[in-house]
Amino acid sequence: MYKISERLQEWFVGHHRDLPWRDTKDPYLIWVSEIILQQTQVAQGTDYYLRFVERFPDVRSLADAEQMEVLKYWQGLGYYSRARNLHEAAKDVMSRFQGVFPEVYKDILSLKGIGEYTAAAIASFAWNLPYPVIDGNVYRVLGRLFAVSTPMDTGKGKKEYRELAAMIMPPHQAGAHNQAIMEFGALQCVPQHPACAECPLSDNCMAYNAGNPQLYPVKEKKPKTRDRYLNYFFITCGSHTFLHCRSEKDIWKGLYEFPLIETDKPLIFTEIQNDPAFKKLFHSATPSTFTLIKENVKHILTHQTLHATFYRVEIQKAPPSVLKKYIKTPLSKIEDYPFPKLISAFLEQTLCPSVPPVPLC
């Protein structure tokens, strides 16, 4: 029954990558690495992992930190709810489990931001508990091995994949098996042009033997996406600028941005000037110049595409209306704040411009 697992583990010995979280049994370090890798490629995530655990080497140091600092160390990774949930879960471990990361699967699963996959990874890697992991790579391996026709993104499909994953996993070698099948999906059974002829599982692979491995795993439908149009105003008053912390239930909660006017379609500057939000923002200001810095910068998220335009506004005096809503921040301190990648990229280019801006008025 476990011949597939034996071959996977033999393959792993000779092909696995040397990754900084791979040889540890520390559940905290495993947890951090798995959360980072949920939506991030290993090549990018490794440096972030090393910086993160250097600053926050254990649960206590993470729980004691301010959320703003945690988000700053996460800046550039995207999907910032992962960092917020890590922070909240660390506080939960300190209060509910006296600072000791829980060993029981249901307790691990109860922590904020941890789903079945992450709980299984932590439980099996740290304590060899018999819980199979099922991430995107594992879906692909199982889908091809057993030519699963049920869509993986349906309730019925998820149940079928869970049963298959449990069936081929030796309970007494859960950690080694899970590591192997995940790595196998990442390096051998890849989405496009898998090296099936050199695959140690080719004789067991139903999809390969049917001549159509790239048809699997089957998905039911693609998620709908929407377009959003963001007009940012980088306002400077002497040596200061103005920032806003996003707190609403939307993208980038807890991160900082410039004053923003969002529209339902792209607008040129003269059209934005007629927007009530523009008049409310600048009616009592004394702007000396409006300058177009960047136009229609596309930033793609999972279910939406952002189209951002950046204007620089120089004012001589900041009116009380601006000071009440936004944080007046010295430009010299702007790097202390966590920004979404869209904003941080703009700041890097603005502070070291290569393309001359376009004065508007």
FIZALO-787690 format. One line per field, with one value per residue (C-alpha): residue in one letter; x, y, z. Coordinates in pm, 1 decimal, padded with zeros to 6 digits. Layout:
! FIZALO-787690
aa: (A,...) $
x: (X,...) $
y: (Y,...) $
z: (Z,...) $
This chain:
! FIZALO-787690
aa: (M,Y,K,I,S,E,R,L,Q,E,W,F,V,G,H,H,R,D,L,P,W,R,D,T,K,D,P,Y,L,I,W,V,S,E,I,I,L,Q,Q,T,Q,V,A,Q,G,T,D,Y,Y,L,R,F,V,E,R,F,P,D,V,R,S,L,A,D,A,E,Q,M,E,V,L,K,Y,W,Q,G,L,G,Y,Y,S,R,A,R,N,L,H,E,A,A,K,D,V,M,S,R,F,Q,G,V,F,P,E,V,Y,K,D,I,L,S,L,K,G,I,G,E,Y,T,A,A,A,I,A,S,F,A,W,N,L,P,Y,P,V,I,D,G,N,V,Y,R,V,L,G,R,L,F,A,V,S,T,P,M,D,T,G,K,G,K,K,E,Y,R,E,L,A,A,M,I,M,P,P,H,Q,A,G,A,H,N,Q,A,I,M,E,F,G,A,L,Q,C,V,P,Q,H,P,A,C,A,E,C,P,L,S,D,N,C,M,A,Y,N,A,G,N,P,Q,L,Y,P,V,K,E,K,K,P,K,T,R,D,R,Y,L,N,Y,F,F,I,T,C,G,S,H,T,F,L,H,C,R,S,E,K,D,I,W,K,G,L,Y,E,F,P,L,I,E,T,D,K,P,L,I,F,T,E,I,Q,N,D,P,A,F,K,K,L,F,H,S,A,T,P,S,T,F,T,L,I,K,E,N,V,K,H,I,L,T,H,Q,T,L,H,A,T,F,Y,R,V,E,I,Q,K,A,P,P,S,V,L,K,K,Y,I,K,T,P,L,S,K,I,E,D,Y,P,F,P,K,L,I,S,A,F,L,E,Q,T,L,C,P,S,V,P,P,V,P,L,C) $
x: (00000.0,00283.2,00504.1,00427.0,00543.6,00862.7,00948.1,00869.1,01095.5,01375.9,01342.0,01346.6,01680.6,01855.1,01664.9,01541.5,01646.1,01850.7,01609.7,01663.9,01340.2,01373.5,01593.3,01415.7,01155.1,01068.8,00694.3,00725.7,00984.3,00786.4,00472.5,00638.1,00785.7,00454.9,00262.9,00520.5,00513.3,00133.0,00133.1,00504.4,00762.5,01051.5,01312.2,01147.9,01027.6,01363.9,01516.5,01197.1,01191.6,01551.8,01492.8,01164.4,01293.6,01608.8,01390.8,01119.0,01301.4,01019.0,00652.6,00711.0,00913.4,00645.1,00359.7,00532.6,00597.3,00377.7,00169.6,00321.8,00668.7,00546.7,00389.2,00709.1,00907.5,00637.6,00643.7,00670.6,00533.6,00171.7,-00138.3,-00082.8,-00362.3,-00106.2,00117.1,-00173.0,-00295.7,00055.8,00075.9,-00267.2,-00200.6,00130.5,-00055.2,-00306.5,-00028.4,00110.4,-00224.7,-00402.6,-00107.6,00131.3,00375.6,00419.3,00317.1,00038.4,00110.1,-00251.8,-00382.2,-00718.1,-00540.5,-00304.0,-00603.6,-00773.6,-00504.7,-00596.4,-00480.8,-00406.3,-00612.4,-00606.3,-00300.2,-00083.8,-00194.2,-00107.4,00232.9,00322.3,00190.1,00367.4,00697.5,00740.8,00596.6,00540.4,00166.4,-00031.8,-00200.0,-00153.9,-00073.3,-00259.2,-00126.9,-00126.1,00170.2,00007.8,-00319.3,-00125.8,00061.6,-00250.7,-00465.0,-00226.1,-00146.0,-00512.4,-00651.7,-00901.5,-01186.5,-01363.8,-01277.4,-01033.6,-01210.6,-01538.2,-01644.8,-01665.3,-01323.2,-01154.6,-01298.8,-01174.6,-00823.9,-00809.9,-00893.3,-00628.4,-00365.3,-00436.6,-00438.0,-00079.1,00073.2,00237.7,00114.7,00447.9,00637.2,00398.4,00659.2,00899.0,00616.8,00463.6,00798.4,00863.6,00531.3,00534.6,00888.4,00806.0,00521.2,00739.2,01035.8,00931.8,00556.8,00547.2,00245.8,00392.1,00607.6,00664.7,00955.2,00729.8,00982.0,01222.7,00951.5,00987.2,00606.5,00537.5,00431.1,00174.4,00053.9,-00286.8,-00273.3,00068.3,-00034.3,-00343.8,-00121.3,-00276.0,-00104.9,-00146.3,-00524.7,-00492.6,-00581.0,-00925.4,-01066.6,-01431.0,-01399.3,-01177.0,-01257.5,-01398.7,-01175.6,-01256.0,-01072.6,-01015.3,-00878.4,-00669.2,-00559.9,-00294.0,-00176.7,00175.6,00135.1,00445.6,00453.9,00812.4,00988.5,00665.8,00412.0,00071.6,-00015.5,-00324.4,-00347.7,-00593.1,-00828.3,-01136.0,-01211.1,-01033.8,-00691.2,-00382.1,-00542.8,-00288.1,-00062.8,-00007.9,-00080.3,-00117.0,-00445.8,-00653.2,-00946.3,-01083.6,-01296.1,-01493.1,-01310.4,-00986.2,-01003.8,-00768.8,-00661.2,-00919.9,-01194.2,-01058.7,-01059.3,-01437.4,-01477.9,-01635.6,-01365.2,-01094.3,-01267.5,-01311.4,-00945.8,-00796.4,-01059.6,-00877.5,-00523.0,-00282.2,-00130.0,00150.4,00189.7,00023.4,00258.9,00179.7,00446.1,00318.6,00016.7,-00183.3,00052.6,-00101.4,-00086.7,-00247.8,-00397.3,-00576.9,-00927.9,-00871.8,-00648.5,-00546.2,-00472.2,-00285.2,-00198.3,00028.8,00031.0,00270.3,00116.0,00331.9,00153.4,00287.1,00064.1,-00125.9,-00486.9,-00651.0,-00880.8,-00580.1,-00412.5,-00720.5,-00759.7,-00400.6,-00074.9,00174.5,00501.0,00860.9,00991.7,01303.8,01091.1,00879.8,01073.7,00954.5,00604.9,00486.0,00353.1,00196.1,00433.9,00254.3,00335.5,00687.4,00781.6,00651.3,00856.3,01174.1,01127.6,01025.3,01320.1,01553.4,01362.7,01470.6,01173.2,01099.1,00755.6,00485.0,00375.6,-00001.7,-00071.0) $
y: (00000.0,00236.5,00165.0,00511.7,00672.5,00464.6,00583.3,00943.6,00928.1,00766.8,01041.5,01306.4,01186.7,01258.0,01562.3,01779.9,02141.6,02253.5,02502.6,02677.7,02550.0,02191.9,02044.0,02191.8,02038.6,02375.0,02418.4,02798.2,02805.5,02551.4,02760.3,03082.4,02911.0,02751.8,03078.5,03260.6,02986.2,02979.6,03252.6,03301.7,03115.6,02956.8,03174.1,03493.9,03361.3,03236.6,03580.7,03705.1,03401.2,03456.5,03825.4,03755.5,03486.0,03683.9,03966.5,03737.6,03414.7,03274.4,03310.4,03556.5,03802.6,03800.1,03838.6,04130.3,04324.8,04604.6,04509.4,04794.3,04642.4,04294.4,04432.6,04621.9,04294.5,04143.2,04432.5,04308.1,03959.3,04056.9,03889.0,04088.0,03913.4,03632.8,03861.2,03999.7,03647.7,03533.1,03818.4,03749.6,03375.9,03436.2,03640.0,03356.2,03101.7,03321.7,03365.9,03034.4,02792.9,02971.8,03047.5,02682.8,02602.1,02340.8,01981.1,01870.8,01900.6,02054.5,02314.2,02401.3,02428.7,02666.0,02933.5,03224.8,03189.3,02816.6,02586.1,02210.0,02213.9,02428.1,02240.1,01909.4,02041.3,02162.4,01849.8,01607.5,01795.2,01878.0,01564.6,01312.9,01311.0,01124.1,01411.1,01432.6,01771.2,01881.2,02195.8,02289.4,02064.9,01767.6,01824.3,01804.1,01484.7,01307.5,01435.6,01287.5,00967.1,00872.8,01073.0,01240.0,01376.2,01547.2,01919.8,01993.0,02319.3,02152.1,01997.4,01653.1,01695.5,01807.2,01505.0,01269.6,01419.2,01397.1,01027.4,00961.9,01157.0,00957.4,00628.3,00659.1,00812.3,00569.9,00693.0,00617.1,00822.1,01113.9,01388.0,01230.9,01141.5,01489.6,01655.9,01422.5,01457.1,01837.7,01858.6,01611.5,01832.0,02142.6,01999.9,01689.0,01684.3,02049.4,02223.6,02257.9,02003.0,01753.8,01514.6,01208.7,00985.0,01022.3,01004.5,00723.6,00705.1,00686.1,00321.8,00406.8,00730.8,00686.2,01024.9,00955.0,00612.7,00766.7,01022.5,01335.4,01434.7,01808.0,01776.6,01726.1,01842.5,01941.7,02275.5,02375.3,02744.7,03047.4,03321.6,03647.3,03951.5,04323.3,04641.9,04925.2,05271.0,05435.4,05799.0,05871.4,06214.8,06231.5,06560.3,06737.2,07036.1,07138.4,06829.2,06641.9,06426.8,06283.6,05917.4,05713.8,05370.2,05138.0,05000.8,04901.1,04539.5,04550.1,04495.2,04603.6,04641.4,04786.4,04920.7,05285.8,05482.0,05837.8,06027.4,05839.0,05896.5,05571.2,05587.0,05329.3,05410.8,05578.0,05959.0,06229.3,06501.0,06758.3,06502.0,06417.7,06788.4,06784.6,06489.3,06591.0,06395.7,06606.8,06930.4,06810.1,06717.3,07031.8,07304.6,07478.8,07385.5,07615.5,07384.2,07532.1,07248.6,06926.5,06693.5,06364.9,06118.4,05777.1,05685.6,05361.9,05143.0,04795.2,04584.7,04239.4,04075.1,03741.5,03861.5,04217.1,04433.2,04772.9,05064.3,05332.8,05688.2,05896.1,06274.6,06484.7,06788.2,07056.9,07282.1,07573.9,07528.9,07224.8,07311.9,07169.8,06948.5,06759.1,06727.2,06575.5,06284.2,06205.8,06149.6,06429.0,06242.5,06364.5,06244.6,06130.6,05884.1,05747.6,05419.8,05338.2,05269.0,04945.2,05005.9,04776.7,04689.0,04928.8,05225.7,05116.0,05074.3,05423.8,05568.6,05397.6,05538.3,05882.7,05920.9,05804.8,05914.7,05800.1,05944.2,06319.3,06401.9,06585.2,06922.1,06974.9,07304.5) $
z: (00000.0,00082.7,-00222.6,-00360.8,-00037.6,-00036.7,-00386.5,-00295.8,00007.4,-00192.7,-00454.2,-00179.4,-00042.0,-00370.9,-00495.2,-00208.6,-00168.1,00131.7,00294.0,00629.9,00786.1,00665.4,00938.8,01239.5,01467.2,01620.0,01554.3,01564.0,01283.9,01081.7,01130.9,01011.5,00704.6,00608.2,00639.8,00425.2,00160.7,00136.4,-00128.0,-00193.9,-00401.6,-00210.8,-00388.3,-00265.4,00068.7,00195.7,00251.3,00414.1,00642.7,00755.2,00829.4,01005.4,01240.8,01313.9,01447.3,01590.5,01687.6,01901.7,01986.5,02269.2,02061.5,01792.6,02039.9,02216.7,01894.1,01759.8,01458.1,01258.7,01299.0,01207.3,00890.6,00809.3,00816.1,00594.0,00346.0,-00012.1,00052.6,-00004.4,00141.2,00459.3,00648.3,00690.0,00897.3,01101.2,01173.5,01271.2,01518.5,01667.3,01688.4,01867.9,02130.0,02158.1,02216.5,02493.4,02667.4,02602.4,02594.7,02833.3,02552.9,02447.0,02089.7,02112.1,02008.9,01966.0,01609.3,01702.8,01918.4,01634.1,01402.4,01646.9,01600.5,01377.0,01018.7,01043.7,00823.4,00776.4,00549.6,00779.1,01091.0,00924.7,00815.8,01165.8,01338.7,01103.8,01063.2,01431.9,01597.4,01313.4,01382.0,01112.5,00927.0,00547.4,00393.5,00081.9,-00084.3,-00452.9,-00524.4,-00352.8,-00537.4,-00863.6,-00770.9,-00646.7,-00931.9,-01186.8,-01001.3,-00972.5,-01270.1,-01037.9,-01248.5,-00958.1,-00948.9,-00667.8,-00577.6,-00479.7,-00150.8,-00308.0,-00466.4,-00145.0,00037.0,-00235.4,-00228.2,00152.4,00133.5,-00131.9,00062.4,00376.9,00185.7,00056.2,00372.5,00618.4,00959.7,01126.7,00861.5,00823.1,00841.2,00593.0,00354.2,00362.7,00301.5,00009.9,-00171.1,-00139.5,-00276.3,-00550.0,-00668.2,-00653.5,-00848.2,-01043.1,-01102.7,-01211.6,-01372.2,-01721.5,-01906.3,-01622.9,-01679.8,-01685.3,-01860.5,-01565.5,-01298.8,-01040.4,-01020.0,-01394.1,-01385.9,-01114.3,-01273.0,-01433.4,-01607.9,-01760.7,-01878.1,-02036.5,-02210.6,-02056.7,-01727.2,-01787.4,-01770.0,-01394.0,-01138.1,-01264.5,-01151.9,-01169.3,-01255.7,-01242.3,-00989.2,-01120.5,-01107.3,-01097.0,-01183.5,-00935.1,-01015.7,-00743.5,-00764.9,-00503.0,-00390.8,-00251.6,-00065.2,00060.1,00289.2,00344.8,00480.1,00563.6,00385.4,00482.6,00534.5,00609.5,00774.4,00604.3,00869.0,00672.1,00579.8,00245.8,00095.3,00290.7,00632.6,00874.4,00597.5,00509.0,00194.5,00064.5,00043.1,-00211.5,-00442.0,-00583.3,-00898.9,-01094.2,-01419.6,-01529.7,-01512.0,-01636.6,-01395.2,-01503.9,-01442.7,-01098.2,-01011.6,-01049.7,-00814.0,-00479.7,-00294.6,-00461.5,-00367.4,-00010.3,00018.1,-00132.2,-00088.3,00196.2,00098.0,-00079.2,-00338.6,-00539.4,-00791.6,-00901.2,-01084.4,-01253.6,-01139.6,-01250.1,-01458.8,-01481.2,-01279.8,-01291.6,-00976.6,-00993.7,-00685.5,-00662.7,-00741.1,-00856.9,-01072.8,-00940.4,-01175.1,-00982.5,-01079.9,-00857.4,-00828.5,-00626.5,-00459.9,-00301.7,-00054.3,00143.2,00446.1,00568.3,00655.1,00971.3,00760.6,00626.1,00966.2,01127.2,00886.7,00791.6,00977.1,00917.3,00874.5,00825.0,00490.4,00673.2,00875.3,00591.6,00576.1,00928.7,00797.3,00633.5,00282.6,00023.8,-00258.1,-00492.2,-00265.1,-00166.6,-00534.5,-00605.8,-00319.7,-00439.9,-00789.6,-00665.7,-00431.5,-00712.8,-01024.6,-01368.6,-01560.7,-01538.4,-01388.1,-01580.3,-01426.4,-01447.0,-01276.6) $
